[in-house]
Amino acid sequence: MYNSILRSFILLLFFSMVSSVFAQERAPRTDLPFEISEKKRLSERDFKNKKEGGYFTGLPLINSDPNVGIGYGARVLYFYNGNRTSPMFEYTPYRVRIFAQYFNTTKNAPYHQLSLDAPFIFDTKWRLRADLVYDRNPNSLYFGIGQSTLQPLSYLERNDPNGRIRRNAPFADYEDNLSYRRPGDAGVGESPIVSDNKYNRYDIENPNFSTSGEYSFFGGTLRTVTGVRLSKQIIRRYDGSNNNAYLGPADGILGLLDIDRTITTPQGETKLTRDDKDGKIRGINGGFVNTVRAGIVYDTRDFEPDPNRGLFLEYTHERSTKAIGSNYEFNKNLVSGRVFLSPVTWFTNKPPELLEKFVLAARGAMIQTNGDAPFYEYRNMWGTEVNQSGLGGRTTIRGYKQDRFVGQTMAYANFEIRWKFAEAEFGGQHFDFQLVPFYDVGRVWDRTSDANLKNYKHSRGIGLRIPWNQATVIYIDHAISNEDRQTFINFNHIF
């Protein structure tokens, strides 16, 4: 099965490379400030719909993520595209994009951001990106580091040391069961009665700033990237905090009704504290993580926010060192590939309206972390365009909780079909509507040398994408796995 998945990905890659044979290209422009590959040129449809000049797409943020709750806030985006007569108009998604965001959730997980992106800035081969972020998540999940996290969830019924073990449990049942009281262990400072509501949770606060410069070669299809990240992590654990614990069904008549009573009890020892005591992890007290970054990118996509065709291949290296104020010495290596195919256009430049946009999209990535990285850094994956976090959650394996699987080496792949089934104009704004079935797969290892194509985790689902003036993509996904069901509402394709 996994070999067939790999073969499918290689075939998609191959057909992307040869599909240009079937397409009739427009005459290249001769008034560009420097050579830009025709592979980067917008399709006729995207060129026609692209807005001139500058415009705002400020919007309220309504977000849903099962781990952090219902999100709310506002994002104001400003896009500057330039004039339609400009030679760069056909070869860039925008000339400048700036956005400011205020965001919080019903579970108090704020994510505030100020962002700048300027491709071919000042008509040069340079691209500038910069992000200032304040991020805090008091509901962060931790299941350990390495292959042990791949084990199915299991628990003792009603948290009873003498209870029956339930294996292959859904996440909701597993976490509900942790809420039952259990005897504490006075030898490690616990109360006589404790609960484990937040056994797999911790609070991380992370203000950070990152910036990068990208220089283009070979008509913009090849880019080198250099940059820095400056960040501080503040870790708070829940050991000893007050929880509501289930007592189990009441005695006597009420016992017949099987109603669980609750009392207030301290939180017992968390998984994070236990692994720290056992010497399995570093970074329990947080600290500074400052890194230098470098990467190389091969990119032939026609329109970055919502591609119809092309390849995106990247390698990135990130190094944390005490020489620039970091508390830790480690490095990360990431390789990633994406492929976008519009098979209908292989045979005609004027596809039927119902198949005007029918895109096969796939992504594969692998990352390794080396050195004395703190536990919270294993989950972070730096890409030149997007940052990922662990396996699970909205941007990797969507049917599992965020950071469900984390390890020294991680790999994952996503497959999507993006079909535009309708479009509309409202108040001078253009909207497309895309149906997106998807499939995700991934796993982790303790060592890179152990990597193989066995025992992967899978999820599947269906999504809706609504590109707004092409460059702002509204995102709704419902994903299913053997362990969970999750619905996400957010912005932008995950790749």
C-alpha positions as CSV (number, residue, x, y, z in Angstrom):
1,M,0.0,0.0,0.0
2,Y,2.7,2.4,1.0
3,N,4.8,1.5,-2.1
4,S,1.8,2.4,-4.3
5,I,1.5,5.7,-2.5
6,L,5.1,6.5,-3.2
7,R,4.7,5.4,-6.8
8,S,1.7,7.6,-7.2
9,F,3.6,10.6,-5.9
10,I,6.5,9.9,-8.3
11,L,4.1,9.6,-11.2
12,L,2.5,13.0,-10.3
13,L,5.9,14.5,-10.2
14,F,6.8,13.0,-13.6
15,F,3.6,14.2,-15.3
16,S,4.0,17.7,-13.9
17,M,7.4,17.9,-15.6
18,V,6.1,16.7,-19.0
19,S,2.7,18.3,-19.0
20,S,4.1,21.5,-20.6
21,V,4.5,19.5,-23.8
22,F,0.7,19.5,-24.2
23,A,0.1,23.2,-23.3
24,Q,0.4,26.1,-25.8
25,E,2.3,29.0,-24.1
26,R,1.6,32.6,-24.8
27,A,4.3,34.7,-26.4
28,P,6.8,35.7,-23.6
29,R,7.0,39.4,-22.7
30,T,10.1,41.3,-23.6
31,D,9.8,44.3,-21.3
32,L,10.5,42.5,-17.9
33,P,13.3,44.1,-15.8
34,F,15.0,40.7,-15.8
35,E,14.3,37.2,-17.0
36,I,11.3,35.5,-15.4
37,S,10.3,32.0,-16.4
38,E,7.1,31.5,-18.4
39,K,6.3,28.8,-15.9
40,K,5.6,31.6,-13.3
41,R,3.2,33.4,-15.6
42,L,-0.5,33.5,-14.5
43,S,-3.1,31.6,-16.5
44,E,-5.3,33.7,-18.7
45,R,-8.2,33.2,-16.3
46,D,-6.2,34.3,-13.3
47,F,-4.8,37.3,-15.2
48,K,-8.3,38.4,-16.2
49,N,-9.6,38.1,-12.6
50,K,-6.6,39.8,-10.9
51,K,-7.4,43.2,-9.4
52,E,-5.3,46.3,-10.3
53,G,-3.7,48.7,-7.8
54,G,-4.1,48.3,-4.1
55,Y,-7.0,46.9,-2.1
56,F,-7.9,45.7,1.4
57,T,-9.6,42.5,2.4
58,G,-10.1,43.2,6.1
59,L,-12.3,40.6,7.6
60,P,-13.5,39.2,10.9
61,L,-11.7,36.0,11.9
62,I,-14.0,33.1,12.8
63,N,-12.0,30.0,13.4
64,S,-12.6,26.5,14.7
65,D,-9.9,24.1,16.0
66,P,-11.0,21.3,18.4
67,N,-7.8,21.7,20.5
68,V,-8.0,25.5,21.1
69,G,-11.7,26.1,20.7
70,I,-13.7,28.7,18.7
71,G,-11.4,31.5,17.5
72,Y,-12.4,35.1,17.0
73,G,-10.7,38.3,16.0
74,A,-9.9,40.4,12.9
75,R,-7.3,40.4,10.1
76,V,-6.7,43.4,7.9
77,L,-4.8,42.6,4.7
78,Y,-3.5,45.0,2.2
79,F,-2.5,43.8,-1.3
80,Y,-0.7,46.0,-3.9
81,N,-0.7,44.4,-7.4
82,G,0.4,47.4,-9.5
83,N,-1.0,48.2,-12.9
84,R,-2.3,45.7,-15.4
85,T,0.0,47.1,-18.0
86,S,3.1,46.5,-15.8
87,P,5.1,43.5,-17.1
88,M,5.4,42.2,-13.5
89,F,1.6,42.0,-13.2
90,E,1.4,38.7,-15.0
91,Y,4.3,37.1,-13.1
92,T,3.6,37.8,-9.4
93,P,0.8,37.0,-7.0
94,Y,1.1,40.5,-5.7
95,R,3.9,43.1,-5.4
96,V,3.3,43.7,-1.6
97,R,1.2,41.9,0.9
98,I,0.9,43.3,4.5
99,F,-1.5,42.0,7.2
100,A,-2.2,42.7,10.8
101,Q,-4.1,40.2,13.0
102,Y,-5.7,40.1,16.4
103,F,-6.9,36.7,17.3
104,N,-8.0,34.8,20.4
105,T,-10.0,31.7,21.2
106,T,-12.6,30.5,23.7
107,K,-9.8,28.5,25.3
108,N,-7.6,31.6,25.6
109,A,-5.0,30.7,22.9
110,P,-4.1,34.1,21.4
111,Y,-2.2,34.4,18.1
112,H,-1.4,38.0,17.1
113,Q,0.7,38.7,14.0
114,L,2.1,41.5,11.8
115,S,3.4,40.2,8.5
116,L,5.1,41.5,5.3
117,D,5.8,39.8,2.0
118,A,7.2,41.6,-1.0
119,P,8.2,39.5,-4.1
120,F,10.7,41.1,-6.5
121,I,10.9,44.1,-4.2
122,F,11.7,47.3,-6.0
123,D,11.9,45.4,-9.3
124,T,14.9,43.4,-8.1
125,K,15.5,39.7,-7.8
126,W,15.1,39.9,-4.0
127,R,12.0,38.9,-2.0
128,L,11.5,40.1,1.6
129,R,9.5,38.3,4.3
130,A,9.1,39.4,7.9
131,D,6.8,38.2,10.7
132,L,6.3,39.5,14.3
133,V,4.2,37.1,16.3
134,Y,2.8,36.7,19.8
135,D,1.5,33.2,20.4
136,R,0.3,31.4,23.5
137,N,-1.5,28.1,23.8
138,P,-2.5,26.9,27.3
139,N,-3.9,23.7,25.7
140,S,-0.7,22.4,24.1
141,L,-0.6,18.6,23.8
142,Y,2.4,16.5,24.7
143,F,2.4,12.7,24.2
144,G,6.2,12.2,24.4
145,I,9.0,12.2,21.8
146,G,9.6,9.5,19.3
147,Q,8.1,6.2,18.0
148,S,6.4,5.6,21.4
149,T,3.8,8.3,20.4
150,L,2.6,6.0,17.6
151,Q,1.1,3.6,20.1
152,P,-2.7,3.7,20.1
153,L,-4.3,5.5,23.0
154,S,-5.3,3.3,25.9
155,Y,-6.5,3.8,29.5
156,L,-7.7,2.2,32.7
157,E,-11.4,2.5,33.0
158,R,-12.5,5.2,35.4
159,N,-8.7,5.8,36.1
160,D,-8.8,2.9,38.5
161,P,-5.4,1.1,39.0
162,N,-7.3,-2.1,39.2
163,G,-9.7,-1.3,36.3
164,R,-9.9,-2.9,32.9
165,I,-7.6,-1.6,30.2
166,R,-9.3,-0.2,27.1
167,R,-7.1,-0.1,24.1
168,N,-7.3,1.7,20.7
169,A,-9.4,4.4,22.3
170,P,-10.8,7.4,20.6
171,F,-9.2,10.6,21.8
172,A,-12.4,12.0,23.3
173,D,-12.9,8.8,25.4
174,Y,-9.3,8.8,26.5
175,E,-9.3,12.4,27.7
176,D,-12.7,12.0,29.4
177,N,-11.4,9.0,31.3
178,L,-8.4,11.0,32.7
179,S,-10.9,13.2,34.6
180,Y,-11.8,10.4,37.0
181,R,-10.1,10.7,40.4
182,R,-7.4,8.3,41.4
183,P,-5.3,7.6,44.4
184,G,-2.3,10.0,44.6
185,D,1.3,9.1,45.4
186,A,2.4,11.0,48.5
187,G,6.0,9.9,47.8
188,V,6.2,12.3,44.9
189,G,4.3,15.1,46.6
190,E,0.8,14.3,45.3
191,S,-2.4,14.6,47.3
192,P,-4.2,11.4,48.5
193,I,-6.7,12.0,45.7
194,V,-5.8,13.5,42.3
195,S,-7.1,13.6,38.8
196,D,-5.3,13.6,35.4
197,N,-7.4,16.0,33.4
198,K,-4.4,17.8,32.0
199,Y,-2.0,14.8,32.0
200,N,-1.0,15.4,28.3
201,R,-1.3,19.2,28.4
202,Y,1.0,22.2,29.1
203,D,1.0,26.0,28.5
204,I,3.5,27.5,26.2
205,E,4.0,31.3,25.5
206,N,6.1,32.2,22.5
207,P,6.8,35.8,21.3
208,N,9.0,35.6,18.2
209,F,10.3,37.5,15.2
210,S,11.5,36.1,11.9
211,T,12.7,37.6,8.7
212,S,14.3,36.2,5.5
213,G,15.6,37.4,2.2
214,E,15.3,35.4,-1.0
215,Y,17.3,35.9,-4.2
216,S,16.1,34.5,-7.5
217,F,18.1,32.7,-10.2
218,F,17.1,31.2,-13.6
219,G,14.1,33.3,-14.2
220,G,12.8,33.1,-10.7
221,T,12.5,29.3,-10.6
222,L,15.4,28.9,-8.2
223,R,15.8,30.9,-5.0
224,T,18.3,30.9,-2.2
225,V,17.0,31.9,1.3
226,T,18.8,33.3,4.3
227,G,17.2,34.5,7.5
228,V,17.0,34.5,11.3
229,R,14.4,33.7,14.0
230,L,14.5,35.3,17.5
231,S,12.1,33.7,20.1
232,K,11.5,33.1,23.7
233,Q,9.5,30.2,25.1
234,I,7.8,30.3,28.5
235,I,6.6,26.9,29.8
236,R,3.9,26.4,32.4
237,R,3.0,23.0,33.7
238,Y,-0.3,22.0,35.4
239,D,1.0,19.7,38.1
240,G,-0.9,20.5,41.3
241,S,-3.4,22.9,39.7
242,N,-7.1,22.5,40.7
243,N,-9.3,20.2,38.5
244,N,-12.8,19.0,38.6
245,A,-12.6,15.2,39.0
246,Y,-15.3,12.6,38.6
247,L,-16.1,10.5,41.7
248,G,-17.9,7.8,39.8
249,P,-21.6,6.9,40.2
250,A,-23.2,7.7,43.5
251,D,-24.2,5.0,46.0
252,G,-27.7,3.7,46.7
253,I,-30.6,4.9,44.7
254,L,-28.6,7.4,42.8
255,G,-26.2,4.7,41.9
256,L,-28.9,3.1,39.7
257,L,-28.9,6.3,37.6
258,D,-25.1,6.0,37.1
259,I,-24.6,9.8,37.5
260,D,-21.0,10.8,37.9
261,R,-20.4,13.3,40.7
262,T,-17.5,15.8,40.7
263,I,-15.2,17.2,43.3
264,T,-12.3,19.6,43.1
265,T,-8.9,17.8,43.2
266,P,-5.3,18.7,42.4
267,Q,-3.8,17.7,39.0
268,G,-1.5,14.8,39.3
269,E,2.0,14.5,37.8
270,T,1.8,15.4,34.1
271,K,3.4,13.5,31.2
272,L,5.8,16.4,30.7
273,T,7.0,16.3,34.3
274,R,7.4,12.6,34.2
275,D,9.5,12.6,31.1
276,D,11.7,15.4,32.5
277,K,12.3,13.4,35.7
278,D,13.2,10.3,33.6
279,G,15.7,12.3,31.7
280,K,13.9,11.9,28.3
281,I,13.6,15.6,27.4
282,R,15.2,19.0,27.8
283,G,13.7,22.5,28.0
284,I,11.2,22.0,30.8
285,N,11.8,25.6,31.9
286,G,11.7,27.1,28.4
287,G,14.3,29.7,27.4
288,F,15.5,31.5,24.3
289,V,15.8,29.8,20.9
290,N,17.5,32.0,18.3
291,T,18.4,30.4,15.0
292,V,20.0,31.3,11.7
293,R,18.3,29.9,8.6
294,A,19.3,29.0,5.1
295,G,17.5,27.2,2.3
296,I,17.2,26.6,-1.4
297,V,13.9,26.5,-3.4
298,Y,12.9,25.4,-6.9
299,D,9.5,26.8,-7.7
300,T,7.5,26.7,-11.0
301,R,4.0,27.3,-9.6
302,D,1.9,29.7,-11.7
303,F,0.0,31.4,-8.8
304,E,1.3,30.9,-5.3
305,P,-1.9,31.3,-3.2
306,D,-3.9,28.9,-5.3
307,P,-1.7,27.1,-7.9
308,N,-3.0,25.4,-11.0
309,R,0.2,23.8,-12.1
310,G,3.9,23.6,-11.2
311,L,6.5,22.2,-8.7
312,F,7.7,23.5,-5.4
313,L,10.8,21.8,-4.0
314,E,12.7,23.0,-1.0
315,Y,15.6,22.2,1.4
316,T,16.0,24.2,4.6
317,H,18.6,24.2,7.4
318,E,18.1,25.9,10.7
319,R,20.8,26.1,13.4
320,S,20.3,27.2,17.0
321,T,23.5,28.3,18.7
322,K,24.6,30.0,21.9
323,A,26.7,32.4,19.9
324,I,23.5,34.3,19.0
325,G,21.9,34.1,22.4
326,S,20.1,30.8,22.2
327,N,20.1,28.5,25.2
328,Y,20.4,25.4,23.1
329,E,22.7,23.9,20.5
330,F,20.8,22.0,17.8
331,N,20.0,22.0,14.1
332,K,17.2,20.9,11.8
333,N,17.0,19.8,8.2
334,L,13.8,19.7,6.1
335,V,13.1,18.5,2.6
336,S,9.8,19.1,1.0
337,G,8.1,18.7,-2.4
338,R,4.7,19.8,-3.8
339,V,3.3,19.1,-7.2
340,F,0.2,20.7,-8.8
341,L,-1.4,19.2,-12.0
342,S,-4.3,20.4,-14.1
343,P,-4.8,17.3,-16.3
344,V,-7.6,18.8,-18.3
345,T,-5.3,21.5,-19.7
346,W,-3.0,18.8,-21.1
347,F,-5.5,18.3,-23.9
348,T,-7.1,21.7,-24.4
349,N,-6.5,25.3,-23.5
350,K,-10.3,25.9,-23.3
351,P,-11.6,23.3,-20.9
352,P,-15.3,23.0,-20.2
353,E,-16.5,25.6,-17.6
354,L,-17.2,22.8,-15.1
355,L,-13.6,21.7,-15.3
356,E,-12.0,25.1,-15.7
357,K,-10.1,24.5,-12.5
358,F,-9.5,20.9,-11.6
359,V,-6.2,20.5,-9.8
360,L,-4.5,17.4,-8.4
361,A,-2.2,18.5,-5.5
362,A,0.3,16.5,-3.5
363,R,2.9,17.3,-0.9
364,G,5.6,15.2,0.9
365,A,8.0,16.3,3.6
366,M,10.6,14.9,6.0
367,I,12.4,16.7,8.8
368,Q,15.2,15.7,11.3
369,T,16.3,17.4,14.5
370,N,19.9,16.9,15.8
371,G,21.5,18.0,19.0
372,D,20.2,19.1,22.4
373,A,16.9,20.5,21.2
374,P,14.3,21.3,23.9
375,F,11.1,19.1,23.7
376,Y,9.0,21.9,22.2
377,E,11.4,22.4,19.2
378,Y,11.0,18.8,17.9
379,R,7.5,19.8,16.6
380,N,8.6,22.9,14.7
381,M,9.2,22.6,11.0
382,W,10.4,25.7,9.2
383,G,9.6,26.0,5.5
384,T,10.4,29.1,3.4
385,E,6.7,29.8,3.0
386,V,4.9,28.2,6.0
387,N,5.8,26.9,9.5
388,Q,4.3,23.5,10.5
389,S,3.9,22.2,14.0
390,G,4.1,18.4,14.7
391,L,2.1,15.7,13.1
392,G,-1.6,16.1,13.6
393,G,-3.8,19.2,13.5
394,R,-4.9,21.4,10.6
395,T,-1.7,21.5,8.5
396,T,-0.3,17.9,8.5
397,I,-2.4,14.8,9.5
398,R,-5.8,16.5,9.9
399,G,-7.6,13.5,11.5
400,Y,-5.4,13.6,14.7
401,K,-5.0,16.2,17.4
402,Q,-2.2,18.8,17.0
403,D,1.3,17.5,17.9
404,R,-0.1,14.0,18.4
405,F,3.1,12.5,16.9
406,V,6.5,14.1,17.4
407,G,10.0,12.7,16.9
408,Q,13.6,13.2,15.9
409,T,12.6,12.3,12.4
410,M,9.1,13.0,11.0
411,A,7.6,12.4,7.5
412,Y,4.2,13.1,6.1
413,A,2.3,13.5,2.8
414,N,-1.0,15.1,1.8
415,F,-3.1,14.5,-1.3
416,E,-5.9,16.7,-2.5
417,I,-8.3,17.2,-5.4
418,R,-9.3,20.9,-5.8
419,W,-12.3,21.3,-8.1
420,K,-13.9,24.7,-8.7
421,F,-17.6,24.0,-9.0
422,A,-18.9,27.6,-8.9
423,E,-17.9,31.3,-8.8
424,A,-19.6,34.6,-7.9
425,E,-19.2,38.3,-7.8
426,F,-20.4,40.3,-4.8
427,G,-19.9,44.1,-4.5
428,G,-16.9,44.1,-6.9
429,Q,-15.3,41.1,-5.0
430,H,-14.6,37.8,-6.8
431,F,-15.2,34.5,-5.1
432,D,-14.5,30.9,-6.3
433,F,-15.9,27.8,-4.6
434,Q,-13.8,24.6,-4.5
435,L,-14.7,21.1,-3.3
436,V,-11.6,19.4,-1.9
437,P,-11.5,15.7,-0.9
438,F,-8.2,14.8,0.8
439,Y,-6.0,12.1,2.2
440,D,-3.1,12.5,4.8
441,V,-0.4,10.1,5.9
442,G,2.6,10.3,8.2
443,R,4.7,8.9,11.1
444,V,7.8,9.6,13.2
445,W,11.0,7.7,14.1
446,D,13.6,7.8,16.8
447,R,16.5,7.9,14.3
448,T,16.6,9.0,10.6
449,S,18.2,5.6,9.8
450,D,15.0,3.9,10.9
451,A,12.9,5.6,8.3
452,N,10.7,3.2,6.2
453,L,7.3,3.0,4.5
454,K,5.6,0.9,7.3
455,N,3.1,1.6,10.0
456,Y,2.0,5.1,8.9
457,K,-0.9,6.9,10.4
458,H,-3.8,7.9,8.0
459,S,-6.6,10.4,7.9
460,R,-9.1,11.4,5.2
461,G,-11.8,14.0,4.7
462,I,-13.6,16.6,2.6
463,G,-13.0,20.3,2.4
464,L,-14.3,23.6,1.0
465,R,-12.1,26.4,-0.3
466,I,-13.3,29.9,-1.1
467,P,-10.6,31.9,-2.8
468,W,-11.5,35.6,-2.4
469,N,-10.0,37.9,-5.0
470,Q,-7.7,34.9,-5.7
471,A,-5.1,35.7,-3.0
472,T,-7.2,35.2,0.2
473,V,-8.4,31.6,0.5
474,I,-11.1,30.7,3.1
475,Y,-10.6,27.1,4.3
476,I,-13.1,24.6,5.9
477,D,-12.1,20.9,6.4
478,H,-13.6,17.9,8.1
479,A,-11.2,15.1,8.8
480,I,-11.6,11.5,10.1
481,S,-9.0,9.1,11.5
482,N,-9.1,5.9,13.6
483,E,-8.7,8.1,16.7
484,D,-10.6,11.3,16.1
485,R,-12.9,13.5,14.0
486,Q,-12.1,17.2,13.6
487,T,-13.4,20.2,11.7
488,F,-11.2,23.2,11.0
489,I,-12.1,26.7,9.7
490,N,-9.2,28.9,8.8
491,F,-7.4,30.7,5.9
492,N,-5.1,29.5,3.1
493,H,-4.5,26.1,1.6
494,I,-2.2,24.0,3.8
495,F,0.2,23.8,0.9
